[in-house]
Amino acid sequence: MPTDASRDAADTGGTGDGSTGPGTVRPGGRTARVRAAVLEAAGDMLAEQGFHGLDLAEVARRAEVGKTTVYRRWGTVAGLVADLLTDMAEQSLPRTDTGSLEEDLLANALLVRRTLSDPRQGPLFKAVIAAATGDARTAEALHRFYEVRVAEWAQCVQEAVARGELPEDTDAAEVVRAVSAPLYYRLLTTDAPLDEAAAHRAAGAAVAAARAGAFVRTP
């Protein structure tokens, strides 16, 4: 039966005696598979038990990797959650580009709704948001996650401004945030279902407000 040290050597490309061999750090192969397994296990535990139920040793057991690998690479629960959010941002679906502001923002709302109503993703986001209120590192990672996603979808708003559909100096990022905000509010403060009608309302309200100039930057 392999020990933590022998599994750790296999996970990282090392020899198990503190030295490392060729391919210790590489974008794919064993290292990538270990990261994927650990992040999947961490996401499952977050969805099941919340931030305070996340334990690095249990994550290692579920992922079937050495505990020393997890402790050395991620160090803390907050460090693991930060990497999980980075991975989620990288794996998120690209923005839709229909050429229509209404359709683009509706696609965004439907994607957010689908994610938050997912049996695994919904509880996971709830757990991370709750953790971010009391853990600075988790909060920073969560902010970076949303910066990436908002910046990508903001392009469709910028293109609408260029087409003359929205006032000059419209804050594109604020428009995108206005689409998802009602859906997060519904998730976190009510037990009402996140249905497609809620997504349609959120997108329609954001478009109407943007056209009325509600998101124009003030001096």
PyMOL commands that set and color helices and strands:
alter all, ss='L'
color gray80, all
select helices_A, chain A and resi 4-12+29-49+51-53+56-63+67-74+77-91+101-116+121-132+136-162+172-189+196-211
alter helices_A, ss='H'
color red, helices_A
deselect
rebuild
show_as cartoon
